[in-house]
Amino acid sequence: MALTSEDLLAISGVLDRKINSAMDLVKCEIRDMRGDLALMDADLRDEMKNMESRLRGEMRSMESGLRGEMKSMESELRGEMKNMESELRGEMKSMESGLRGEIGELHGKMTSMELELHSEITETRMDLGSQVAELKQEVHGIKLHLENVTDKKIQILAENYLPAAKRYEKASAQIEAMQADIDVMKKVIEDHSVKLQKLA
């Protein structure tokens, strides 16, 4: 069955909606990931601030009676802080690289989806083009049929209608004259039958 232009527009609309919804989903996922990254960064900063404030509080409470120990502890704490900082930096870098990998993977998926959608759209357009060409051929065939067959038959009917109407018009006058003759003949036959019955 051949598709109409409304069908083709409907198919095009469905494809456009599918493409737009797929792109919206990908955009939403990227936005969510950016939000998650910002939250993770804020959490890490808060944790570092909390740890720093705790350490400073402990150092202040120990400062009054333990200055000697505090110097050794200060060096230890500085080393621990550096280790923790380097660990946190390492964790942040690994998390960042992991997130970059996920973003790259999402980008690859988006690219493959775009390629698939592009190929589907191209294929659909080619199908629609071939269907439009078929429709054009069918319409051309119908036009030729109308021009070569139907129009000629209508012309023949029109050419025969007027002479037939004139014949019917002439015949109706003859029929009226014959009816008048028959009425006269009926009266004559009735008179003759009455006279024959009288003679018999």
C-alpha positions in Angstrom: 0.0 0.0 0.0 1.4 3.4 -0.9 2.0 6.0 1.8 0.3 9.3 1.7 2.1 12.6 2.4 0.3 12.7 5.8 1.8 9.3 6.6 5.3 10.5 5.5 4.9 13.6 7.7 3.8 11.5 10.6 6.8 9.1 10.2 9.1 12.1 10.0 7.5 13.6 13.2 7.9 10.3 15.0 11.6 10.1 14.0 12.2 13.7 15.1 10.6 13.0 18.5 12.7 9.9 19.0 15.9 11.8 18.1 15.0 14.7 20.4 14.0 12.4 23.3 17.3 10.4 22.9 19.3 13.7 22.9 17.4 15.0 25.9 18.2 11.8 27.9 21.9 12.1 27.1 22.0 15.7 28.0 20.2 14.9 31.3 22.8 12.2 32.1 25.7 14.6 31.4 24.0 17.3 33.6 23.5 14.8 36.4 27.1 13.7 36.2 28.3 17.3 36.4 26.1 17.8 39.4 27.5 14.7 41.1 31.1 15.9 40.4 30.3 19.3 42.0 28.7 17.5 45.0 31.7 15.2 45.4 34.2 18.1 45.2 32.2 20.1 47.8 32.1 17.0 50.1 35.8 16.5 49.8 36.5 20.1 50.5 34.2 19.9 53.6 35.9 16.8 54.8 39.3 18.4 54.5 38.1 21.5 56.3 36.6 19.4 59.1 39.8 17.4 59.4 41.8 20.5 59.6 39.6 22.1 62.2 39.7 18.9 64.3 43.5 18.8 64.1 43.8 22.5 65.0 41.6 21.9 68.0 43.6 19.0 69.2 46.8 21.0 68.8 45.4 23.9 70.8 44.3 21.7 73.7 47.7 20.0 73.9 49.7 23.2 73.4 49.5 24.5 77.0 51.2 21.5 78.7 52.9 19.6 76.0 55.0 22.1 73.9 57.9 19.7 73.7 55.8 16.9 72.6 53.9 19.2 70.3 57.0 19.9 68.2 57.5 16.3 67.5 53.8 15.7 67.1 53.7 18.8 64.8 56.2 17.2 62.5 54.3 14.0 62.6 51.0 15.7 62.0 52.4 17.7 59.1 53.7 14.4 57.6 50.3 12.8 58.1 48.5 15.8 56.6 50.8 15.7 53.6 50.2 12.0 53.3 46.5 12.5 53.7 46.6 15.4 51.2 48.5 13.3 48.7 46.1 10.4 49.3 43.2 12.7 48.8 44.7 14.1 45.7 45.4 10.6 44.4 41.8 9.6 45.2 40.5 12.8 43.5 42.7 12.2 40.5 41.5 8.6 40.2 37.9 9.7 40.6 38.5 12.4 38.1 40.0 10.0 35.6 37.2 7.5 36.2 34.6 10.2 35.6 36.5 11.3 32.5 36.4 7.7 31.3 32.7 7.5 31.9 32.1 10.8 30.2 34.2 9.5 27.2 32.2 6.4 27.2 29.0 8.4 27.2 30.4 10.5 24.4 31.2 7.4 22.4 27.7 6.1 23.0 26.2 9.4 22.0 28.3 9.4 18.8 27.2 5.8 18.0 23.6 6.7 18.7 23.9 9.8 16.4 25.4 7.6 13.7 22.6 5.0 14.1 20.0 7.7 14.0 21.6 9.3 11.0 21.7 6.0 9.2 18.1 5.3 10.1 17.0 8.7 8.9 19.0 8.3 5.7 17.4 4.9 5.1 14.0 6.2 5.9 14.5 9.1 3.5 15.6 6.7 0.8 12.6 4.5 1.4 10.3 7.6 1.3 12.0 8.8 -1.9 11.4 5.4 -3.5 7.8 5.4 -2.3 7.3 9.0 -3.6 8.8 7.9 -7.0 6.3 4.9 -7.1 3.5 7.2 -6.2 4.5 9.6 -9.0 4.5 6.6 -11.4 1.1 5.5 -10.2 -0.3 9.1 -10.5 1.2 9.3 -14.0 -0.4 6.0 -15.0 -3.8 7.2 -13.6 -3.5 10.5 -15.6 -2.7 8.5 -18.8 -5.6 6.2 -18.2 -7.9 9.2 -17.6 -6.6 10.9 -20.7 -6.6 7.9 -23.0 -9.5 5.8 -21.8 -11.9 7.6 -19.5 -11.9 10.9 -21.3 -12.5 9.2 -24.7 -15.4 7.2 -23.3 -17.0 10.3 -21.8 -16.5 12.0 -25.2 -18.2 9.1 -27.0 -21.1 9.2 -24.5 -21.4 13.0 -25.0 -21.3 12.6 -28.8 -24.1 9.9 -28.7 -26.3 11.7 -26.1 -27.4 14.5 -28.3 -28.4 12.4 -31.4 -30.2 9.9 -29.1 -32.1 12.7 -27.4 -33.2 14.0 -30.8 -34.3 10.5 -31.9 -36.3 10.2 -28.7 -37.9 13.6 -29.3 -39.0 12.5 -32.8 -40.2 9.2 -31.6 -42.3 10.7 -28.9 -44.2 12.7 -31.6 -44.7 9.5 -33.6 -45.8 7.6 -30.5 -48.5 10.3 -29.8 -49.7 10.1 -33.4 -49.9 6.3 -33.2 -51.8 6.5 -29.9 -54.3 8.8 -31.5 -54.6 6.3 -34.4 -55.1 3.4 -32.0 -57.8 5.3 -30.1 -59.7 5.9 -33.5 -59.2 2.3 -34.4 -60.7 1.2 -31.1 -63.8 3.2 -31.6 -64.2 1.9 -35.2 -63.8 -1.7 -34.0 -66.3 -1.2 -31.2 -68.8 0.2 -33.7 -68.2 -2.7 -36.0 -68.6 -5.3 -33.3 -71.9 -3.6 -32.2 -73.1 -3.7 -35.8 -72.0 -7.3 -36.2 -73.8 -8.4 -33.1 -77.0 -6.7 -34.3 -76.7 -8.5 -37.7 -76.1 -11.9 -36.0 
